[in-house]
Amino acid sequence: MTITITAFDRSPDGGKGLARDTRVRWALEEVGQPYDVRLVSLRAMKEPAHLALHPFGQIPTYEEGGLVLFETGAIVLHLAQHHAGLLPAEAGARARAVSWMFAALNTVEPPILDLVTARIHEADQPWAAARLPLVLERLRARLGQLDARLGDAQWLDGGFSAGDLMMVSVLLRLRPSGVLAEFPRLAAYVARGEARPAYQRAFAAQLEVNTRP
Ligand SMILES: N[C@@H](CCC(=O)N[C@@H](CS)C(=O)NCC(=O)O)C(=O)O
């Protein structure tokens, strides 16, 4: 069955791989599923045709036959459940890998997005300078916890899983801020994720779209 995802026709990051279609492309590459991409503009994302696929007018979406999914967590979990390569076979290990997916999206991504909001979207507010240290403090505390759990392991729980795919994807957003470099073990973990051939293919595919003349 043909799989079609949506992505920005021009990502605001210019192809750094930070738009969330990259994590879905990465999962598709890890499980060896070919896919088509439909590019959408920021305007088209808010129009009825796209809103029928995604209630919040965002990318990415995922279509497979009659199935339409939104939210990268749901999309990656769907792929991991239906194809080998992203979840361990043993039930307990599988459940733990899913915990890490939720942890990435629910516990680690929010303070990272808070930093992006504070540094970029709220930068011109009169209270921005006073708020930033609080945002950074909360983020560093959360990263410190993650760093302590990962320790010197390669991946979060045994072999590479969808939990790592999501955690690396989320942490990548930190790199422009310089905060990731404060945690060398997390930075090395992210680099291990980026070195995977499936990630490289996903990154190259989104870069090609975003560097078209
Ligand atoms: N929680 C959603 C977030 C989706 C999201 O924020 N997508 C961004 C691109 S990375 C977007 O479409 N932004 C444009 C907008 O919200 O108008 C997911 O993981 O799929």
Ligand as a Chemical Component Dictionary entry (heavy atoms), coordinates in Angstrom:
data_LIG
# 
_chem_comp.id                   LIG 
_chem_comp.type                 NON-POLYMER 
_chem_comp.pdbx_formal_charge   0 
_chem_comp.three_letter_code    LIG 
# 
loop_
_chem_comp_atom.comp_id 
_chem_comp_atom.atom_id 
_chem_comp_atom.alt_atom_id 
_chem_comp_atom.type_symbol 
_chem_comp_atom.charge 
_chem_comp_atom.model_Cartn_x 
_chem_comp_atom.model_Cartn_y 
_chem_comp_atom.model_Cartn_z 
_chem_comp_atom.pdbx_ordinal 
LIG N1  N1  N 0 2.915 17.357 18.173 1  
LIG C1  C1  C 0 2.939 17.454 16.736 2  
LIG C2  C2  C 0 3.600 18.767 16.359 3  
LIG C3  C3  C 0 3.482 19.037 14.867 4  
LIG C4  C4  C 0 4.102 20.396 14.540 5  
LIG O1  O1  O 0 4.288 21.275 15.417 6  
LIG N2  N2  N 0 4.426 20.601 13.251 7  
LIG C5  C5  C 0 5.037 21.841 12.841 8  
LIG C6  C6  C 0 6.196 21.560 11.887 9  
LIG S1  S1  S 0 7.526 20.739 12.670 10 
LIG C7  C7  C 0 4.040 22.671 12.046 11 
LIG O2  O2  O 0 3.293 22.145 11.263 12 
LIG N3  N3  N 0 4.081 23.986 12.269 13 
LIG C8  C8  C 0 3.264 24.907 11.540 14 
LIG C9  C9  C 0 2.068 25.335 12.312 15 
LIG O3  O3  O 0 1.847 24.865 13.435 16 
LIG O4  O4  O 0 1.342 26.166 11.779 17 
LIG C10 C10 C 0 3.679 16.238 16.130 18 
LIG O5  O5  O 0 4.570 15.706 16.789 19 
LIG O6  O6  O 0 3.326 15.820 15.017 20 
# 
loop_
_chem_comp_bond.comp_id 
_chem_comp_bond.atom_id_1 
_chem_comp_bond.atom_id_2 
_chem_comp_bond.value_order 
_chem_comp_bond.pdbx_ordinal 
LIG N1  C1  SING 1  
LIG C1  C2  SING 2  
LIG C1  C10 SING 3  
LIG C2  C3  SING 4  
LIG C3  C4  SING 5  
LIG C4  O1  DOUB 6  
LIG C4  N2  SING 7  
LIG N2  C5  SING 8  
LIG C5  C6  SING 9  
LIG C5  C7  SING 10 
LIG C6  S1  SING 11 
LIG C7  O2  DOUB 12 
LIG C7  N3  SING 13 
LIG N3  C8  SING 14 
LIG C8  C9  SING 15 
LIG C9  O3  DOUB 16 
LIG C9  O4  SING 17 
LIG C10 O5  DOUB 18 
LIG C10 O6  SING 19 
# 
